[in-house]
Amino acid sequence: MYLADRTNPTGTTRSPSGGRVRGTLRAASPTVLALGTVSLITDVSTEMVTAVLPLYLVFGLGLGPLGFGMLDGVQNGVSALVQLAGGHLADRVRDHKLVAGIGYGLSALVKPLLLVPHLGALGVSLALDRTGKGLRTAPRDALISLSAPPERQGRAFGLHRAMDTTGALLGPLVAFLILGMAAGGYDAVFTVSGCVAALGVLVLLLFVPGGQRRAARGARPTGAPVRGRTDRADRADRADRADRADRAKGPAADAEAQVDLRAAFGLLRTGRLRTLAGCAVLLGLTTVSDAFLYILLQRRAGVGEQLLPLLPLGTAAVFLLLALPAGRLADRIGRRTVFLAGHAGLLLAYALLLWSPDTPALPYLVLTLHGTFYAATDGVLPAAVAAVVPAPLRASGIALVGTGQALARFCCSLAFGAAWATWGDGPALAVAAAGLACCAAVAGVALRPSEGRR
């Protein structure tokens, strides 16, 4: 399995941690840096709303666990359904930036609906915001994967996720400050969120290269001579590129000539991608949503209601610190190991919440494990998908796996909310933890590297 691929490029030197980060930034593609900046700004906007939403809905509007689970599930479901369309459309028109820009723009345009004091308007706004997220996710990740060489996919995604998480870290802080300082705090949070989202769209339009990037940094058209190189070296390079192109051909061998839904869904006939998608779905079915986890932590650890918007900061801080190291580690020791270790961390977080020891360290331990889970999975999975999907169908392949995972989490939100309303939060979490343990064990077996890829 490509999830277990490990690469250690020759000629690299090990340096202290700070030097590694600076080296990664210097070596990063301008596309990755620009997209990371856009994601940082957009996540400030998104997480401002996300941080206050549980407080607003549960404690402000009195929404129960089942209703909250339905609303949270609808958000994930809409994003999942649109993600597949966004990925296919980006491959079809061969312009990933255009489709990603439409997604970012839609999320910014619907922010004013949050100011309408009606649950229906709030639901429409959240659904359209998730529609924008679904449209942009696969084209954005495809741009990242196409701008980095195969042996540095984990680092590219790790750098992007680190920048993205910086925004997720700043968003709740800004929301918390606004709630404490501004009269009519919720409306002020929603207004500032809309302005920040518009800034993210502007950065995308001005600084992200347009069109579909066909190769990694420094790529040139096949057969183009390079100044200062011998004819023999050029012929060797052309032969090497042709050989790599032949190896990359799979079920979508003629995707260059035709990109359609049949070719996109035909990717699932590839055993490697089908296994990745299946494992993502299995694990998604037992991944409790962030909002539920924070509410559980607030109740079981005795955290004050006014501090609930700050809980995502703990997850985001750990994610920010570990995203790039996790990506580098996945490139070196294998994506399967890092991916499964992340889910083991999530399972341990569930166990701590079920145990609920009487210690002030509980919130810090749970949030650390939660952030580690995201650092070890969020960028590693698309990097693994990129390794098995040809470039012309890259966004479609990423969208297929992402859609399956998001739909599974949609089902988990609905089921967890119903279980909480019926049995209580403890039994519901116990069932989720048992399911996660079983699914992780299955994924560990399914993702074992074949003999040819050890």
C-alpha positions as CSV (number, residue, x, y, z in Angstrom):
1,M,0.0,0.0,0.0
2,Y,1.2,3.5,-0.8
3,L,0.0,4.5,2.7
4,A,3.0,2.6,3.8
5,D,5.4,4.2,1.4
6,R,8.5,5.6,2.9
7,T,11.0,7.8,1.2
8,N,14.3,9.2,2.3
9,P,15.8,11.2,-0.5
10,T,19.5,10.9,-0.9
11,G,21.5,14.0,-0.4
12,T,19.4,15.3,2.5
13,T,21.1,16.2,5.7
14,R,19.7,16.2,9.2
15,S,19.8,19.4,11.1
16,P,18.2,20.7,14.3
17,S,14.5,21.2,14.4
18,G,14.5,24.9,13.7
19,G,16.8,24.4,10.8
20,R,14.5,21.7,9.4
21,V,11.5,24.0,9.5
22,R,13.4,26.9,7.8
23,G,14.7,24.4,5.2
24,T,11.2,23.2,4.6
25,L,9.9,26.7,4.1
26,R,12.7,27.6,1.7
27,A,12.1,24.4,-0.3
28,A,8.4,24.7,-0.3
29,S,6.6,25.5,-3.5
30,P,5.2,29.0,-3.8
31,T,1.8,27.4,-4.5
32,V,1.9,25.6,-1.2
33,L,2.9,28.8,0.7
34,A,0.2,30.8,-1.1
35,L,-2.5,28.2,-0.4
36,G,-1.4,27.9,3.2
37,T,-1.8,31.7,3.6
38,V,-5.3,31.5,2.1
39,S,-6.2,28.6,4.4
40,L,-4.8,30.4,7.4
41,I,-7.0,33.5,6.7
42,T,-10.0,31.5,5.9
43,D,-9.7,29.3,9.0
44,V,-9.6,32.4,11.2
45,S,-13.0,33.3,9.7
46,T,-14.4,29.8,9.9
47,E,-13.2,29.0,13.4
48,M,-14.5,32.2,14.8
49,V,-18.0,30.9,14.0
50,T,-17.2,27.3,14.9
51,A,-15.9,28.3,18.3
52,V,-19.0,30.1,19.4
53,L,-21.5,27.9,17.6
54,P,-21.9,25.2,20.3
55,L,-22.2,27.9,23.0
56,Y,-24.8,29.8,20.8
57,L,-26.9,26.8,19.9
58,V,-26.8,24.7,23.1
59,F,-26.6,27.3,25.8
60,G,-28.1,30.3,23.9
61,L,-30.9,28.7,21.9
62,G,-31.3,25.6,24.0
63,L,-30.8,23.1,21.2
64,G,-30.7,19.5,22.5
65,P,-28.1,16.8,21.7
66,L,-30.2,15.3,18.9
67,G,-30.9,18.6,17.2
68,F,-27.3,19.6,17.5
69,G,-26.2,16.3,16.1
70,M,-28.6,16.7,13.2
71,L,-27.3,20.2,12.4
72,D,-23.6,19.2,12.8
73,G,-24.3,16.1,10.6
74,V,-26.0,18.1,7.9
75,Q,-22.9,20.4,7.7
76,N,-20.6,17.4,7.2
77,G,-23.1,15.7,4.8
78,V,-23.4,18.8,2.5
79,S,-19.7,19.2,2.4
80,A,-19.2,15.5,1.6
81,L,-21.7,15.5,-1.3
82,V,-20.3,18.7,-2.9
83,Q,-16.7,17.6,-2.5
84,L,-17.0,15.0,-5.1
85,A,-18.6,17.4,-7.5
86,G,-15.8,20.0,-6.8
87,G,-13.0,17.5,-7.4
88,H,-14.5,16.2,-10.7
89,L,-15.3,19.7,-11.9
90,A,-11.7,20.8,-11.3
91,D,-10.3,17.9,-13.3
92,R,-12.9,18.4,-16.0
93,V,-12.2,22.1,-16.6
94,R,-8.5,21.6,-15.8
95,D,-8.4,24.7,-13.6
96,H,-8.1,23.8,-9.9
97,K,-7.7,27.4,-8.8
98,L,-11.0,28.4,-10.5
99,V,-13.1,25.8,-8.7
100,A,-11.3,26.4,-5.4
101,G,-11.9,30.1,-5.8
102,I,-15.7,29.5,-6.3
103,G,-15.7,27.5,-3.0
104,Y,-13.8,30.2,-1.0
105,G,-16.0,32.9,-2.5
106,L,-19.3,31.1,-1.7
107,S,-18.2,30.7,2.0
108,A,-17.5,34.4,2.2
109,L,-20.7,35.5,0.5
110,V,-23.0,33.6,2.9
111,K,-21.5,35.0,6.1
112,P,-24.1,37.8,6.4
113,L,-26.9,35.2,6.7
114,L,-25.5,34.4,10.2
115,L,-26.7,37.8,11.3
116,V,-30.4,36.8,10.7
117,P,-31.8,35.8,14.1
118,H,-33.5,32.7,12.9
119,L,-32.5,29.0,13.1
120,G,-33.5,28.4,9.5
121,A,-31.3,31.2,8.2
122,L,-28.5,29.9,10.4
123,G,-28.9,26.4,8.9
124,V,-28.9,27.7,5.3
125,S,-25.8,29.8,6.0
126,L,-23.9,26.8,7.5
127,A,-25.0,24.5,4.7
128,L,-23.9,27.0,2.0
129,D,-20.6,27.6,3.9
130,R,-20.0,23.8,3.9
131,T,-20.9,23.7,0.2
132,G,-18.1,26.2,-0.4
133,K,-15.7,24.1,1.7
134,G,-16.7,21.0,-0.2
135,L,-16.0,22.7,-3.6
136,R,-12.6,23.9,-2.6
137,T,-11.1,21.1,-0.6
138,A,-10.2,18.6,-3.4
139,P,-9.0,21.2,-5.9
140,R,-6.8,22.8,-3.2
141,D,-5.3,19.5,-2.1
142,A,-4.7,18.6,-5.8
143,L,-2.8,21.8,-6.3
144,I,-0.7,21.0,-3.3
145,S,0.1,17.5,-4.5
146,L,0.9,18.6,-8.0
147,S,3.3,21.2,-6.8
148,A,5.5,18.8,-4.7
149,P,7.6,15.8,-5.7
150,P,6.4,12.4,-4.6
151,E,9.0,12.0,-1.9
152,R,7.9,15.3,-0.3
153,Q,4.1,15.0,-0.4
154,G,3.9,14.5,3.4
155,R,6.0,17.6,4.1
156,A,4.0,19.7,1.6
157,F,0.7,18.7,3.2
158,G,2.1,19.0,6.7
159,L,3.3,22.6,6.0
160,H,-0.1,23.5,4.5
161,R,-1.9,22.0,7.5
162,A,0.4,23.8,9.9
163,M,-0.5,27.1,8.3
164,D,-4.2,26.2,8.1
165,T,-4.1,25.3,11.8
166,T,-2.5,28.6,12.7
167,G,-5.8,30.2,11.5
168,A,-7.8,27.6,13.5
169,L,-5.7,28.7,16.5
170,L,-6.3,32.4,16.0
171,G,-10.0,32.2,15.1
172,P,-11.3,31.1,18.6
173,L,-9.0,33.6,20.2
174,V,-10.4,36.5,18.1
175,A,-14.0,35.2,18.8
176,F,-13.4,35.0,22.5
177,L,-12.0,38.6,22.6
178,I,-14.9,39.9,20.6
179,L,-17.4,38.2,22.8
180,G,-15.8,39.7,25.9
181,M,-15.4,43.3,24.5
182,A,-18.2,44.0,22.0
183,A,-21.9,44.6,22.8
184,G,-24.0,42.1,20.9
185,G,-21.0,39.8,20.8
186,Y,-22.4,37.1,18.5
187,D,-23.3,39.6,15.7
188,A,-19.9,41.2,16.0
189,V,-18.2,37.8,15.7
190,F,-20.2,37.0,12.6
191,T,-19.5,40.4,11.0
192,V,-15.7,40.2,11.5
193,S,-15.7,36.6,10.3
194,G,-17.3,37.7,7.0
195,C,-14.7,40.5,6.5
196,V,-11.8,38.1,7.1
197,A,-13.3,35.5,4.7
198,A,-13.3,38.1,2.0
199,L,-9.6,38.9,2.6
200,G,-8.8,35.2,2.1
201,V,-10.6,35.2,-1.3
202,L,-8.5,38.3,-2.3
203,V,-5.2,36.6,-1.4
204,L,-6.2,33.5,-3.5
205,L,-7.0,35.6,-6.6
206,L,-3.7,37.6,-6.3
207,F,-1.1,35.1,-5.2
208,V,-2.1,31.5,-6.1
209,P,-1.0,30.5,-9.6
210,G,-3.9,29.7,-11.9
211,G,-4.6,26.5,-13.9
212,Q,-3.7,22.9,-13.3
213,R,-0.1,22.5,-12.2
214,R,1.2,19.5,-14.1
215,A,4.3,18.7,-12.1
216,A,6.4,19.6,-9.1
217,R,8.7,22.6,-8.7
218,G,10.9,23.3,-11.6
219,A,9.1,21.0,-14.0
220,R,9.5,21.7,-17.7
221,P,7.8,20.4,-20.8
222,T,8.9,17.0,-22.0
223,G,11.7,17.3,-24.4
224,A,12.6,20.9,-23.5
225,P,16.4,21.3,-23.4
226,V,18.1,22.7,-20.3
227,R,20.9,25.2,-20.7
228,G,24.2,23.8,-19.8
229,R,23.2,20.1,-20.0
230,T,24.5,17.5,-22.5
231,D,22.3,15.8,-25.0
232,R,22.9,12.5,-23.3
233,A,21.7,13.9,-20.0
234,D,18.6,15.4,-21.7
235,R,17.9,12.0,-23.4
236,A,18.3,10.2,-20.1
237,D,15.9,12.7,-18.4
238,R,13.3,12.2,-21.2
239,A,13.5,8.4,-20.9
240,D,13.2,8.6,-17.1
241,R,10.1,10.8,-17.4
242,A,8.5,8.5,-20.0
243,D,9.2,5.5,-17.7
244,R,7.6,7.3,-14.8
245,A,4.6,8.2,-16.9
246,D,4.1,4.6,-18.0
247,R,4.2,3.4,-14.4
248,A,1.7,6.0,-13.4
249,K,-0.9,4.7,-15.8
250,G,-3.7,2.8,-14.1
251,P,-7.4,2.4,-14.6
252,A,-7.6,6.0,-15.9
253,A,-4.9,5.4,-18.5
254,D,-6.4,7.7,-21.1
255,A,-7.5,10.4,-18.6
256,E,-5.5,13.0,-20.5
257,A,-7.8,12.7,-23.4
258,Q,-11.0,12.4,-21.4
259,V,-11.9,13.3,-17.8
260,D,-15.4,12.1,-17.0
261,L,-17.4,10.6,-14.2
262,R,-16.8,7.1,-15.5
263,A,-13.0,7.6,-15.3
264,A,-13.3,9.2,-11.9
265,F,-15.3,6.3,-10.4
266,G,-13.2,3.9,-12.3
267,L,-10.4,4.8,-9.9
268,L,-12.1,2.7,-7.3
269,R,-11.4,-0.4,-9.4
270,T,-7.8,0.2,-8.3
271,G,-7.3,-2.0,-5.2
272,R,-4.9,0.5,-3.5
273,L,-7.4,3.4,-3.7
274,R,-10.4,1.2,-2.9
275,T,-8.6,0.1,0.3
276,L,-7.8,3.6,1.3
277,A,-11.3,4.8,0.8
278,G,-12.8,1.8,2.7
279,C,-10.5,2.4,5.7
280,A,-11.3,6.1,5.7
281,V,-15.0,5.3,5.7
282,L,-14.7,2.7,8.5
283,L,-12.7,5.0,10.7
284,G,-15.0,8.0,10.0
285,L,-18.0,6.0,11.2
286,T,-16.5,6.1,14.7
287,T,-15.0,9.6,14.8
288,V,-17.0,11.7,17.1
289,S,-17.3,15.3,15.8
290,D,-15.2,18.0,17.3
291,A,-18.2,19.9,18.7
292,F,-19.5,16.9,20.5
293,L,-16.0,16.1,21.9
294,Y,-15.6,19.7,23.3
295,I,-19.1,19.6,24.9
296,L,-18.2,16.2,26.5
297,L,-14.9,17.5,27.7
298,Q,-16.6,20.7,29.1
299,R,-19.1,18.6,31.1
300,R,-16.9,15.8,32.3
301,A,-13.9,18.0,33.2
302,G,-16.0,20.7,34.8
303,V,-14.8,23.4,32.4
304,G,-16.8,26.6,32.7
305,E,-19.3,27.3,29.9
306,Q,-17.6,30.6,29.2
307,L,-14.4,28.8,28.4
308,L,-16.0,26.4,25.9
309,P,-15.0,28.5,22.9
310,L,-11.4,28.2,24.0
311,L,-11.2,24.4,24.0
312,P,-10.5,24.2,20.2
313,L,-7.4,26.3,20.9
314,G,-5.8,23.3,22.6
315,T,-6.4,21.0,19.7
316,A,-5.3,23.7,17.2
317,A,-2.1,24.4,19.1
318,V,-1.0,20.7,19.2
319,F,-2.0,20.3,15.5
320,L,0.1,23.4,14.6
321,L,3.2,22.0,16.4
322,L,3.0,18.5,15.1
323,A,1.5,18.8,11.6
324,L,4.9,19.4,9.8
325,P,6.8,16.9,11.9
326,A,4.1,14.3,11.3
327,G,4.3,14.9,7.6
328,R,8.0,14.5,7.6
329,L,7.8,11.4,9.7
330,A,5.2,9.9,7.3
331,D,7.6,10.5,4.4
332,R,10.4,8.7,6.3
333,I,8.8,5.7,8.1
334,G,5.6,5.2,6.2
335,R,2.1,6.8,6.1
336,R,0.3,3.7,7.5
337,T,2.2,3.8,10.8
338,V,1.6,7.5,11.3
339,F,-2.0,7.3,10.2
340,L,-2.9,4.4,12.6
341,A,-1.0,6.0,15.4
342,G,-3.2,9.1,15.1
343,H,-6.3,7.0,15.5
344,A,-4.7,5.3,18.5
345,G,-4.3,8.7,20.1
346,L,-8.0,9.5,19.4
347,L,-9.0,6.2,21.0
348,L,-7.0,7.1,24.1
349,A,-8.7,10.5,24.3
350,Y,-12.1,8.7,24.3
351,A,-10.9,6.4,27.1
352,L,-9.8,9.4,29.2
353,L,-13.2,11.0,28.7
354,L,-14.9,7.8,29.8
355,W,-12.7,7.4,32.8
356,S,-12.9,11.1,33.7
357,P,-10.2,11.1,36.4
358,D,-10.5,13.8,39.0
359,T,-7.4,15.7,37.8
360,P,-7.0,19.3,36.4
361,A,-4.7,17.8,33.7
362,L,-7.7,16.0,32.0
363,P,-8.6,18.8,29.5
364,Y,-4.9,19.2,28.6
365,L,-4.4,15.5,28.0
366,V,-7.6,15.1,25.9
367,L,-6.8,18.1,23.8
368,T,-3.2,17.0,23.2
369,L,-4.4,13.6,22.0
370,H,-7.1,15.2,19.8
371,G,-4.5,17.5,18.2
372,T,-2.1,14.7,17.7
373,F,-4.9,12.7,16.0
374,Y,-5.4,15.5,13.4
375,A,-1.6,16.1,12.9
376,A,-1.1,12.4,12.1
377,T,-4.1,11.9,9.8
378,D,-5.4,15.2,8.2
379,G,-2.5,15.6,5.8
380,V,-1.2,12.0,5.6
381,L,-4.4,10.6,4.0
382,P,-4.5,13.0,1.0
383,A,-0.7,12.5,0.6
384,A,-1.4,8.7,0.4
385,V,-4.2,9.2,-2.1
386,A,-2.0,11.4,-4.3
387,A,0.5,8.6,-4.5
388,V,-1.9,6.3,-6.2
389,V,-4.0,8.6,-8.4
390,P,-2.8,9.9,-11.8
391,A,-2.4,13.7,-12.1
392,P,-5.3,14.3,-14.5
393,L,-7.7,12.8,-12.0
394,R,-5.9,13.9,-8.8
395,A,-8.7,16.1,-7.5
396,S,-11.3,13.4,-8.3
397,G,-9.4,10.8,-6.4
398,I,-8.9,13.0,-3.4
399,A,-12.6,13.9,-3.5
400,L,-13.7,10.3,-3.6
401,V,-11.8,9.4,-0.4
402,G,-12.8,12.7,1.2
403,T,-16.4,12.3,0.4
404,G,-16.6,8.8,1.8
405,Q,-14.9,9.9,5.0
406,A,-17.1,13.0,5.4
407,L,-20.3,11.0,4.7
408,A,-19.2,8.5,7.4
409,R,-18.7,11.3,9.9
410,F,-22.1,12.7,8.9
411,C,-23.6,9.3,9.9
412,C,-21.5,9.2,13.1
413,S,-22.8,12.7,14.1
414,L,-26.5,11.6,13.6
415,A,-26.0,8.3,15.4
416,F,-24.0,9.8,18.3
417,G,-26.5,12.5,18.8
418,A,-29.4,9.9,18.9
419,A,-27.4,7.6,21.2
420,W,-26.7,10.5,23.6
421,A,-30.3,11.5,23.7
422,T,-31.4,7.9,24.3
423,W,-28.7,6.4,26.5
424,G,-26.7,9.4,27.8
425,D,-23.3,10.7,26.9
426,G,-21.3,7.9,28.6
427,P,-22.8,4.9,26.9
428,A,-22.8,6.7,23.5
429,L,-19.1,7.5,23.9
430,A,-18.3,3.9,25.0
431,V,-20.0,2.5,21.8
432,A,-18.0,5.0,19.7
433,A,-14.7,4.0,21.4
434,A,-15.4,0.2,20.9
435,G,-16.2,0.8,17.3
436,L,-13.1,2.9,16.8
437,A,-10.9,0.1,18.3
438,C,-12.5,-2.5,16.0
439,C,-12.2,-0.3,12.9
440,A,-8.6,0.6,13.6
441,A,-7.7,-3.0,13.9
442,V,-9.3,-3.8,10.5
443,A,-7.6,-0.8,8.9
444,G,-4.3,-2.0,10.3
445,V,-4.6,-5.3,8.6
446,A,-6.0,-3.9,5.3
447,L,-3.3,-1.3,5.0
448,R,-0.4,-3.7,5.5
449,P,2.2,-3.1,2.8
450,S,2.4,-5.8,0.2
451,E,5.6,-7.8,-0.3
452,G,6.6,-5.6,-3.2
453,R,6.3,-2.4,-1.2
454,R,7.9,-3.2,2.2
